């Protein structure tokens, strides 16, 4: 009986941990979101220039 309780508690605990939701954003230039600096976006995407990621440098 004691082992059944231990297994039941372990199952409830593991289900509780699995059901936790983590949200992350991958958008470097999302509207209304906190954007990363142009230099960091350049490093992430591997481009040679940060100009496309700077908001005042778009043509």
Buried (B, 14 or more C-beta within 10 A) or exposed (E): EEEEEEEEEEEEEEEEEEEEEEEEEEEBEEEEEEBBEBEEBBEEEEEEEBEBBBEEEEE
